[in-house]
Structure formats: C-alpha cells, structure tokens
Amino acid sequence: MLLQIKDTGELIKIQDVQELIDPSIDSIRAKEQQGEEEQALESYKKENLVFPSGENLPRCWMDANYRNSKAS
C-alpha cells in the first residue's frame, strides 16, 4: 500500500498494513519510493501521512478512543 507524506508529497510504501490500521501505534515503518533502487525502512508518524488522493487517514486508524471523542 502506498501513502503520501503531507509536507513533501513523496510516496512511501507501507511495510506492514496491520501496523497502519492499529490505532495504538502512532508511527509506522515504510520505504520511500525513489527511483528503482530499494530504499531503507524508516519510521513515519501517521499524523503526517495521507492517501495519494490527498484524503486523510481514517480516525479509527489513529485514535483508539475515536468512538468516545467528538468529531473534529
């Protein structure tokens, strides 16, 4: 699965989708997509990521208490 870094627009490839959808984890491991060479794994904060379309990640992937908090 590919996501985009908000600030730079760079694409990253998610290493473990389970890590992404687990709301108790605030950072995920991914690889930047630069050219044809395989890049090293890096850590990225979920709050700094969006889908390639520009849409934000679902709250339920980032906030374990999303049902108890008011929508923002």
PyMOL Python script that loads the backbone (N, CA, C, O; Angstrom):
from pymol import cmd

cmd.read_pdbstr("""\
ATOM      1  N   MET A   1       0.849  -1.174   0.000  1.00  0.00           N
ATOM      2  CA  MET A   1       0.000   0.000   0.000  1.00  0.00           C
ATOM      3  C   MET A   1       0.889   1.230   0.000  1.00  0.00           C
ATOM      4  O   MET A   1       1.891   1.290   0.713  1.00  0.00           O
ATOM      5  N   LEU A   2       0.508   2.209  -0.810  1.00  0.00           N
ATOM      6  CA  LEU A   2       1.256   3.460  -0.883  1.00  0.00           C
ATOM      7  C   LEU A   2       0.514   4.568  -0.156  1.00  0.00           C
ATOM      8  O   LEU A   2      -0.709   4.674  -0.247  1.00  0.00           O
ATOM      9  N   LEU A   3       1.257   5.385   0.560  1.00  0.00           N
ATOM     10  CA  LEU A   3       0.729   6.591   1.183  1.00  0.00           C
ATOM     11  C   LEU A   3       1.631   7.754   0.779  1.00  0.00           C
ATOM     12  O   LEU A   3       2.691   7.560   0.184  1.00  0.00           O
ATOM     13  N   GLN A   4       1.195   8.946   1.108  1.00  0.00           N
ATOM     14  CA  GLN A   4       1.930  10.151   0.725  1.00  0.00           C
ATOM     15  C   GLN A   4       2.270  10.955   1.977  1.00  0.00           C
ATOM     16  O   GLN A   4       1.456  11.047   2.896  1.00  0.00           O
ATOM     17  N   ILE A   5       3.464  11.535   2.016  1.00  0.00           N
ATOM     18  CA  ILE A   5       3.873  12.410   3.102  1.00  0.00           C
ATOM     19  C   ILE A   5       3.229  13.772   2.831  1.00  0.00           C
ATOM     20  O   ILE A   5       3.394  14.335   1.749  1.00  0.00           O
ATOM     21  N   LYS A   6       2.491  14.301   3.822  1.00  0.00           N
ATOM     22  CA  LYS A   6       1.759  15.566   3.634  1.00  0.00           C
ATOM     23  C   LYS A   6       2.641  16.704   3.156  1.00  0.00           C
ATOM     24  O   LYS A   6       2.313  17.366   2.171  1.00  0.00           O
ATOM     25  N   ASP A   7       3.755  16.943   3.835  1.00  0.00           N
ATOM     26  CA  ASP A   7       4.593  18.112   3.568  1.00  0.00           C
ATOM     27  C   ASP A   7       5.314  18.070   2.229  1.00  0.00           C
ATOM     28  O   ASP A   7       5.421  19.087   1.544  1.00  0.00           O
ATOM     29  N   THR A   8       5.806  16.900   1.857  1.00  0.00           N
ATOM     30  CA  THR A   8       6.652  16.803   0.668  1.00  0.00           C
ATOM     31  C   THR A   8       5.953  16.238  -0.557  1.00  0.00           C
ATOM     32  O   THR A   8       6.386  16.470  -1.685  1.00  0.00           O
ATOM     33  N   GLY A   9       4.873  15.497  -0.338  1.00  0.00           N
ATOM     34  CA  GLY A   9       4.180  14.849  -1.454  1.00  0.00           C
ATOM     35  C   GLY A   9       4.852  13.561  -1.898  1.00  0.00           C
ATOM     36  O   GLY A   9       4.396  12.927  -2.849  1.00  0.00           O
ATOM     37  N   GLU A  10       5.938  13.156  -1.221  1.00  0.00           N
ATOM     38  CA  GLU A  10       6.649  11.926  -1.574  1.00  0.00           C
ATOM     39  C   GLU A  10       5.813  10.705  -1.228  1.00  0.00           C
ATOM     40  O   GLU A  10       5.105  10.689  -0.221  1.00  0.00           O
ATOM     41  N   LEU A  11       5.899   9.683  -2.070  1.00  0.00           N
ATOM     42  CA  LEU A  11       5.186   8.434  -1.817  1.00  0.00           C
ATOM     43  C   LEU A  11       6.043   7.506  -0.975  1.00  0.00           C
ATOM     44  O   LEU A  11       7.264   7.458  -1.127  1.00  0.00           O
ATOM     45  N   ILE A  12       5.386   6.766  -0.081  1.00  0.00           N
ATOM     46  CA  ILE A  12       6.062   5.751   0.713  1.00  0.00           C
ATOM     47  C   ILE A  12       5.274   4.453   0.611  1.00  0.00           C
ATOM     48  O   ILE A  12       4.051   4.459   0.468  1.00  0.00           O
ATOM     49  N   LYS A  13       5.996   3.343   0.688  1.00  0.00           N
ATOM     50  CA  LYS A  13       5.372   2.022   0.626  1.00  0.00           C
ATOM     51  C   LYS A  13       5.315   1.461   2.039  1.00  0.00           C
ATOM     52  O   LYS A  13       6.344   1.290   2.692  1.00  0.00           O
ATOM     53  N   ILE A  14       4.099   1.176   2.506  1.00  0.00           N
ATOM     54  CA  ILE A  14       3.886   0.663   3.863  1.00  0.00           C
ATOM     55  C   ILE A  14       4.425  -0.759   3.962  1.00  0.00           C
ATOM     56  O   ILE A  14       4.144  -1.601   3.110  1.00  0.00           O
ATOM     57  N   GLN A  15       5.192  -1.012   4.998  1.00  0.00           N
ATOM     58  CA  GLN A  15       5.774  -2.329   5.211  1.00  0.00           C
ATOM     59  C   GLN A  15       4.750  -3.314   5.787  1.00  0.00           C
ATOM     60  O   GLN A  15       4.686  -4.465   5.356  1.00  0.00           O
ATOM     61  N   ASP A  16       3.951  -2.864   6.760  1.00  0.00           N
ATOM     62  CA  ASP A  16       3.013  -3.739   7.463  1.00  0.00           C
ATOM     63  C   ASP A  16       1.672  -3.020   7.617  1.00  0.00           C
ATOM     64  O   ASP A  16       1.563  -2.077   8.401  1.00  0.00           O
ATOM     65  N   VAL A  17       0.662  -3.454   6.883  1.00  0.00           N
ATOM     66  CA  VAL A  17      -0.645  -2.794   6.918  1.00  0.00           C
ATOM     67  C   VAL A  17      -1.276  -2.907   8.304  1.00  0.00           C
ATOM     68  O   VAL A  17      -1.991  -1.996   8.721  1.00  0.00           O
ATOM     69  N   GLN A  18      -1.035  -3.981   9.015  1.00  0.00           N
ATOM     70  CA  GLN A  18      -1.577  -4.142  10.372  1.00  0.00           C
ATOM     71  C   GLN A  18      -1.084  -3.023  11.290  1.00  0.00           C
ATOM     72  O   GLN A  18      -1.834  -2.532  12.133  1.00  0.00           O
ATOM     73  N   GLU A  19       0.155  -2.630  11.127  1.00  0.00           N
ATOM     74  CA  GLU A  19       0.742  -1.530  11.885  1.00  0.00           C
ATOM     75  C   GLU A  19      -0.005  -0.225  11.567  1.00  0.00           C
ATOM     76  O   GLU A  19      -0.252   0.593  12.452  1.00  0.00           O
ATOM     77  N   LEU A  20      -0.353  -0.054  10.309  1.00  0.00           N
ATOM     78  CA  LEU A  20      -1.047   1.148   9.857  1.00  0.00           C
ATOM     79  C   LEU A  20      -2.444   1.262  10.460  1.00  0.00           C
ATOM     80  O   LEU A  20      -2.843   2.344  10.889  1.00  0.00           O
ATOM     81  N   ILE A  21      -3.185   0.170  10.497  1.00  0.00           N
ATOM     82  CA  ILE A  21      -4.580   0.241  10.954  1.00  0.00           C
ATOM     83  C   ILE A  21      -4.730   0.099  12.463  1.00  0.00           C
ATOM     84  O   ILE A  21      -5.830   0.278  12.986  1.00  0.00           O
ATOM     85  N   ASP A  22      -3.654  -0.218  13.172  1.00  0.00           N
ATOM     86  CA  ASP A  22      -3.701  -0.344  14.637  1.00  0.00           C
ATOM     87  C   ASP A  22      -3.656   1.049  15.269  1.00  0.00           C
ATOM     88  O   ASP A  22      -2.632   1.728  15.184  1.00  0.00           O
ATOM     89  N   PRO A  23      -4.759   1.488  15.908  1.00  0.00           N
ATOM     90  CA  PRO A  23      -4.802   2.841  16.468  1.00  0.00           C
ATOM     91  C   PRO A  23      -3.887   3.056  17.669  1.00  0.00           C
ATOM     92  O   PRO A  23      -3.671   4.199  18.072  1.00  0.00           O
ATOM     93  N   SER A  24      -3.351   2.000  18.244  1.00  0.00           N
ATOM     94  CA  SER A  24      -2.457   2.159  19.398  1.00  0.00           C
ATOM     95  C   SER A  24      -1.012   2.423  18.961  1.00  0.00           C
ATOM     96  O   SER A  24      -0.154   2.686  19.803  1.00  0.00           O
ATOM     97  N   ILE A  25      -0.738   2.359  17.670  1.00  0.00           N
ATOM     98  CA  ILE A  25       0.602   2.623  17.137  1.00  0.00           C
ATOM     99  C   ILE A  25       0.565   3.962  16.417  1.00  0.00           C
ATOM    100  O   ILE A  25      -0.248   4.158  15.514  1.00  0.00           O
ATOM    101  N   ASP A  26       1.450   4.899  16.812  1.00  0.00           N
ATOM    102  CA  ASP A  26       1.410   6.233  16.189  1.00  0.00           C
ATOM    103  C   ASP A  26       2.426   6.427  15.062  1.00  0.00           C
ATOM    104  O   ASP A  26       2.365   7.419  14.335  1.00  0.00           O
ATOM    105  N   SER A  27       3.359   5.481  14.915  1.00  0.00           N
ATOM    106  CA  SER A  27       4.340   5.541  13.827  1.00  0.00           C
ATOM    107  C   SER A  27       4.344   4.214  13.090  1.00  0.00           C
ATOM    108  O   SER A  27       4.073   3.163  13.669  1.00  0.00           O
ATOM    109  N   ILE A  28       4.657   4.279  11.801  1.00  0.00           N
ATOM    110  CA  ILE A  28       4.725   3.063  11.000  1.00  0.00           C
ATOM    111  C   ILE A  28       6.063   2.997  10.284  1.00  0.00           C
ATOM    112  O   ILE A  28       6.751   4.007  10.132  1.00  0.00           O
ATOM    113  N   ARG A  29       6.427   1.791   9.844  1.00  0.00           N
ATOM    114  CA  ARG A  29       7.656   1.601   9.080  1.00  0.00           C
ATOM    115  C   ARG A  29       7.292   1.543   7.603  1.00  0.00           C
ATOM    116  O   ARG A  29       6.346   0.864   7.204  1.00  0.00           O
ATOM    117  N   ALA A  30       8.061   2.267   6.805  1.00  0.00           N
ATOM    118  CA  ALA A  30       7.791   2.305   5.371  1.00  0.00           C
ATOM    119  C   ALA A  30       9.075   2.642   4.621  1.00  0.00           C
ATOM    120  O   ALA A  30      10.080   3.036   5.213  1.00  0.00           O
ATOM    121  N   LYS A  31       9.011   2.476   3.309  1.00  0.00           N
ATOM    122  CA  LYS A  31      10.145   2.786   2.433  1.00  0.00           C
ATOM    123  C   LYS A  31       9.736   3.867   1.457  1.00  0.00           C
ATOM    124  O   LYS A  31       8.672   3.788   0.844  1.00  0.00           O
ATOM    125  N   GLU A  32      10.590   4.894   1.310  1.00  0.00           N
ATOM    126  CA  GLU A  32      10.334   5.927   0.307  1.00  0.00           C
ATOM    127  C   GLU A  32      10.454   5.306  -1.069  1.00  0.00           C
ATOM    128  O   GLU A  32      11.263   4.404  -1.288  1.00  0.00           O
ATOM    129  N   GLN A  33       9.650   5.790  -1.986  1.00  0.00           N
ATOM    130  CA  GLN A  33       9.673   5.311  -3.365  1.00  0.00           C
ATOM    131  C   GLN A  33      10.458   6.291  -4.217  1.00  0.00           C
ATOM    132  O   GLN A  33       9.907   7.260  -4.740  1.00  0.00           O
ATOM    133  N   GLN A  34      11.752   6.029  -4.353  1.00  0.00           N
ATOM    134  CA  GLN A  34      12.636   6.907  -5.129  1.00  0.00           C
ATOM    135  C   GLN A  34      13.360   6.071  -6.171  1.00  0.00           C
ATOM    136  O   GLN A  34      14.217   5.254  -5.834  1.00  0.00           O
ATOM    137  N   GLY A  35      13.021   6.274  -7.421  1.00  0.00           N
ATOM    138  CA  GLY A  35      13.691   5.550  -8.485  1.00  0.00           C
ATOM    139  C   GLY A  35      13.452   4.057  -8.407  1.00  0.00           C
ATOM    140  O   GLY A  35      12.435   3.598  -7.889  1.00  0.00           O
ATOM    141  N   GLU A  36      14.406   3.310  -8.931  1.00  0.00           N
ATOM    142  CA  GLU A  36      14.259   1.858  -8.980  1.00  0.00           C
ATOM    143  C   GLU A  36      14.943   1.146  -7.827  1.00  0.00           C
ATOM    144  O   GLU A  36      14.674  -0.030  -7.582  1.00  0.00           O
ATOM    145  N   GLU A  37      15.829   1.845  -7.111  1.00  0.00           N
ATOM    146  CA  GLU A  37      16.549   1.206  -6.015  1.00  0.00           C
ATOM    147  C   GLU A  37      15.673   1.094  -4.776  1.00  0.00           C
ATOM    148  O   GLU A  37      14.901   1.998  -4.456  1.00  0.00           O
ATOM    149  N   GLU A  38      15.808  -0.036  -4.087  1.00  0.00           N
ATOM    150  CA  GLU A  38      15.067  -0.271  -2.852  1.00  0.00           C
ATOM    151  C   GLU A  38      15.646   0.617  -1.754  1.00  0.00           C
ATOM    152  O   GLU A  38      16.855   0.605  -1.520  1.00  0.00           O
ATOM    153  N   GLN A  39      14.798   1.381  -1.083  1.00  0.00           N
ATOM    154  CA  GLN A  39      15.231   2.288  -0.022  1.00  0.00           C
ATOM    155  C   GLN A  39      15.160   1.585   1.338  1.00  0.00           C
ATOM    156  O   GLN A  39      14.474   0.573   1.481  1.00  0.00           O
ATOM    157  N   ALA A  40      15.863   2.120   2.324  1.00  0.00           N
ATOM    158  CA  ALA A  40      15.868   1.563   3.677  1.00  0.00           C
ATOM    159  C   ALA A  40      14.550   1.892   4.390  1.00  0.00           C
ATOM    160  O   ALA A  40      13.900   2.894   4.091  1.00  0.00           O
ATOM    161  N   LEU A  41      14.174   1.034   5.328  1.00  0.00           N
ATOM    162  CA  LEU A  41      12.978   1.288   6.137  1.00  0.00           C
ATOM    163  C   LEU A  41      13.197   2.505   7.025  1.00  0.00           C
ATOM    164  O   LEU A  41      14.267   2.685   7.606  1.00  0.00           O
ATOM    165  N   GLU A  42      12.173   3.330   7.117  1.00  0.00           N
ATOM    166  CA  GLU A  42      12.200   4.486   8.003  1.00  0.00           C
ATOM    167  C   GLU A  42      10.896   4.525   8.772  1.00  0.00           C
ATOM    168  O   GLU A  42       9.922   3.872   8.395  1.00  0.00           O
ATOM    169  N   SER A  43      10.880   5.292   9.852  1.00  0.00           N
ATOM    170  CA  SER A  43       9.684   5.446  10.670  1.00  0.00           C
ATOM    171  C   SER A  43       8.986   6.753  10.304  1.00  0.00           C
ATOM    172  O   SER A  43       9.628   7.788  10.128  1.00  0.00           O
ATOM    173  N   TYR A  44       7.648   6.686  10.194  1.00  0.00           N
ATOM    174  CA  TYR A  44       6.844   7.865   9.842  1.00  0.00           C
ATOM    175  C   TYR A  44       5.667   7.968  10.805  1.00  0.00           C
ATOM    176  O   TYR A  44       5.022   6.966  11.113  1.00  0.00           O
ATOM    177  N   LYS A  45       5.391   9.167  11.273  1.00  0.00           N
ATOM    178  CA  LYS A  45       4.226   9.421  12.120  1.00  0.00           C
ATOM    179  C   LYS A  45       2.977   9.365  11.246  1.00  0.00           C
ATOM    180  O   LYS A  45       2.945   9.960  10.169  1.00  0.00           O
ATOM    181  N   LYS A  46       1.957   8.657  11.701  1.00  0.00           N
ATOM    182  CA  LYS A  46       0.710   8.548  10.943  1.00  0.00           C
ATOM    183  C   LYS A  46       0.080   9.914  10.693  1.00  0.00           C
ATOM    184  O   LYS A  46      -0.527  10.133   9.645  1.00  0.00           O
ATOM    185  N   GLU A  47       0.219  10.827  11.639  1.00  0.00           N
ATOM    186  CA  GLU A  47      -0.395  12.157  11.508  1.00  0.00           C
ATOM    187  C   GLU A  47       0.178  12.944  10.337  1.00  0.00           C
ATOM    188  O   GLU A  47      -0.436  13.912   9.889  1.00  0.00           O
ATOM    189  N   ASN A  48       1.352  12.543   9.830  1.00  0.00           N
ATOM    190  CA  ASN A  48       1.990  13.236   8.716  1.00  0.00           C
ATOM    191  C   ASN A  48       1.720  12.574   7.365  1.00  0.00           C
ATOM    192  O   ASN A  48       2.331  12.936   6.359  1.00  0.00           O
ATOM    193  N   LEU A  49       0.800  11.599   7.345  1.00  0.00           N
ATOM    194  CA  LEU A  49       0.538  10.837   6.126  1.00  0.00           C
ATOM    195  C   LEU A  49      -0.887  11.018   5.636  1.00  0.00           C
ATOM    196  O   LEU A  49      -1.806  11.247   6.423  1.00  0.00           O
ATOM    197  N   VAL A  50      -1.057  10.912   4.336  1.00  0.00           N
ATOM    198  CA  VAL A  50      -2.375  10.936   3.690  1.00  0.00           C
ATOM    199  C   VAL A  50      -2.363   9.892   2.575  1.00  0.00           C
ATOM    200  O   VAL A  50      -1.310   9.368   2.209  1.00  0.00           O
ATOM    201  N   PHE A  51      -3.547   9.601   2.042  1.00  0.00           N
ATOM    202  CA  PHE A  51      -3.630   8.754   0.862  1.00  0.00           C
ATOM    203  C   PHE A  51      -3.108   9.547  -0.338  1.00  0.00           C
ATOM    204  O   PHE A  51      -3.124  10.777  -0.304  1.00  0.00           O
ATOM    205  N   PRO A  52      -2.649   8.877  -1.392  1.00  0.00           N
ATOM    206  CA  PRO A  52      -2.162   9.600  -2.571  1.00  0.00           C
ATOM    207  C   PRO A  52      -3.182  10.579  -3.160  1.00  0.00           C
ATOM    208  O   PRO A  52      -2.802  11.525  -3.850  1.00  0.00           O
ATOM    209  N   SER A  53      -4.452  10.363  -2.899  1.00  0.00           N
ATOM    210  CA  SER A  53      -5.502  11.269  -3.377  1.00  0.00           C
ATOM    211  C   SER A  53      -5.564  12.554  -2.560  1.00  0.00           C
ATOM    212  O   SER A  53      -6.255  13.499  -2.942  1.00  0.00           O
ATOM    213  N   GLY A  54      -4.837  12.595  -1.425  1.00  0.00           N
ATOM    214  CA  GLY A  54      -4.858  13.752  -0.539  1.00  0.00           C
ATOM    215  C   GLY A  54      -5.820  13.588   0.624  1.00  0.00           C
ATOM    216  O   GLY A  54      -5.867  14.433   1.518  1.00  0.00           O
ATOM    217  N   GLU A  55      -6.583  12.510   0.617  1.00  0.00           N
ATOM    218  CA  GLU A  55      -7.546  12.247   1.689  1.00  0.00           C
ATOM    219  C   GLU A  55      -6.816  11.812   2.958  1.00  0.00           C
ATOM    220  O   GLU A  55      -5.860  11.038   2.896  1.00  0.00           O
ATOM    221  N   ASN A  56      -7.270  12.313   4.110  1.00  0.00           N
ATOM    222  CA  ASN A  56      -6.672  11.950   5.400  1.00  0.00           C
ATOM    223  C   ASN A  56      -6.926  10.489   5.732  1.00  0.00           C
ATOM    224  O   ASN A  56      -7.870   9.876   5.232  1.00  0.00           O
ATOM    225  N   LEU A  57      -6.062   9.941   6.588  1.00  0.00           N
ATOM    226  CA  LEU A  57      -6.273   8.580   7.080  1.00  0.00           C
ATOM    227  C   LEU A  57      -7.499   8.562   7.991  1.00  0.00           C
ATOM    228  O   LEU A  57      -7.795   9.565   8.641  1.00  0.00           O
ATOM    229  N   PRO A  58      -8.211   7.445   8.050  1.00  0.00           N
ATOM    230  CA  PRO A  58      -9.378   7.366   8.936  1.00  0.00           C
ATOM    231  C   PRO A  58      -8.992   7.560  10.403  1.00  0.00           C
ATOM    232  O   PRO A  58      -7.932   7.104  10.831  1.00  0.00           O
ATOM    233  N   ARG A  59      -9.841   8.231  11.168  1.00  0.00           N
ATOM    234  CA  ARG A  59      -9.577   8.458  12.605  1.00  0.00           C
ATOM    235  C   ARG A  59      -9.400   7.149  13.350  1.00  0.00           C
ATOM    236  O   ARG A  59      -8.590   7.069  14.273  1.00  0.00           O
ATOM    237  N   CYS A  60     -10.144   6.122  12.966  1.00  0.00           N
ATOM    238  CA  CYS A  60     -10.078   4.847  13.682  1.00  0.00           C
ATOM    239  C   CYS A  60      -8.710   4.168  13.519  1.00  0.00           C
ATOM    240  O   CYS A  60      -8.409   3.227  14.254  1.00  0.00           O
ATOM    241  N   TRP A  61      -7.884   4.617  12.584  1.00  0.00           N
ATOM    242  CA  TRP A  61      -6.525   4.091  12.425  1.00  0.00           C
ATOM    243  C   TRP A  61      -5.541   4.842  13.304  1.00  0.00           C
ATOM    244  O   TRP A  61      -4.423   4.373  13.519  1.00  0.00           O
ATOM    245  N   MET A  62      -5.940   6.010  13.821  1.00  0.00           N
ATOM    246  CA  MET A  62      -5.014   6.865  14.559  1.00  0.00           C
ATOM    247  C   MET A  62      -5.413   7.100  16.010  1.00  0.00           C
ATOM    248  O   MET A  62      -4.561   7.446  16.828  1.00  0.00           O
ATOM    249  N   ASP A  63      -6.681   6.923  16.347  1.00  0.00           N
ATOM    250  CA  ASP A  63      -7.189   7.246  17.679  1.00  0.00           C
ATOM    251  C   ASP A  63      -7.959   6.056  18.235  1.00  0.00           C
ATOM    252  O   ASP A  63      -9.063   5.752  17.783  1.00  0.00           O
ATOM    253  N   ALA A  64      -7.368   5.384  19.222  1.00  0.00           N
ATOM    254  CA  ALA A  64      -8.005   4.201  19.812  1.00  0.00           C
ATOM    255  C   ALA A  64      -9.323   4.538  20.500  1.00  0.00           C
ATOM    256  O   ALA A  64     -10.170   3.661  20.669  1.00  0.00           O
ATOM    257  N   ASN A  65      -9.507   5.788  20.898  1.00  0.00           N
ATOM    258  CA  ASN A  65     -10.736   6.212  21.575  1.00  0.00           C
ATOM    259  C   ASN A  65     -11.646   7.033  20.663  1.00  0.00           C
ATOM    260  O   ASN A  65     -12.404   7.876  21.142  1.00  0.00           O
ATOM    261  N   TYR A  66     -11.576   6.796  19.371  1.00  0.00           N
ATOM    262  CA  TYR A  66     -12.332   7.623  18.421  1.00  0.00           C
ATOM    263  C   TYR A  66     -13.839   7.576  18.665  1.00  0.00           C
ATOM    264  O   TYR A  66     -14.536   8.536  18.339  1.00  0.00           O
ATOM    265  N   ARG A  67     -14.351   6.500  19.222  1.00  0.00           N
ATOM    266  CA  ARG A  67     -15.800   6.402  19.481  1.00  0.00           C
ATOM    267  C   ARG A  67     -16.217   7.290  20.651  1.00  0.00           C
ATOM    268  O   ARG A  67     -17.362   7.737  20.710  1.00  0.00           O
ATOM    269  N   ASN A  68     -15.300   7.548  21.579  1.00  0.00           N
ATOM    270  CA  ASN A  68     -15.616   8.324  22.774  1.00  0.00           C
ATOM    271  C   ASN A  68     -15.339   9.823  22.623  1.00  0.00           C
ATOM    272  O   ASN A  68     -15.785  10.625  23.443  1.00  0.00           O
ATOM    273  N   SER A  69     -14.608  10.193  21.584  1.00  0.00           N
ATOM    274  CA  SER A  69     -14.279  11.605  21.413  1.00  0.00           C
ATOM    275  C   SER A  69     -15.172  12.224  20.332  1.00  0.00           C
ATOM    276  O   SER A  69     -15.688  11.534  19.452  1.00  0.00           O
ATOM    277  N   LYS A  70     -15.335  13.546  20.430  1.00  0.00           N
ATOM    278  CA  LYS A  70     -16.169  14.251  19.456  1.00  0.00           C
ATOM    279  C   LYS A  70     -15.436  14.391  18.137  1.00  0.00           C
ATOM    280  O   LYS A  70     -14.213  14.526  18.111  1.00  0.00           O
ATOM    281  N   ALA A  71     -16.171  14.359  17.056  1.00  0.00           N
ATOM    282  CA  ALA A  71     -15.590  14.535  15.722  1.00  0.00           C
ATOM    283  C   ALA A  71     -15.035  15.957  15.603  1.00  0.00           C
ATOM    284  O   ALA A  71     -15.622  16.921  16.095  1.00  0.00           O
ATOM    285  N   SER A  72     -13.886  16.050  14.932  1.00  0.00           N
ATOM    286  CA  SER A  72     -13.288  17.373  14.737  1.00  0.00           C
ATOM    287  C   SER A  72     -13.372  17.785  13.301  1.00  0.00           C
ATOM    288  O   SER A  72     -12.918  18.872  12.943  1.00  0.00           O
TER     289      SER A  72
END
""", "prot")
cmd.dss("prot")
cmd.show_as("cartoon", "prot")
cmd.util.cbc("prot")
cmd.orient("prot")
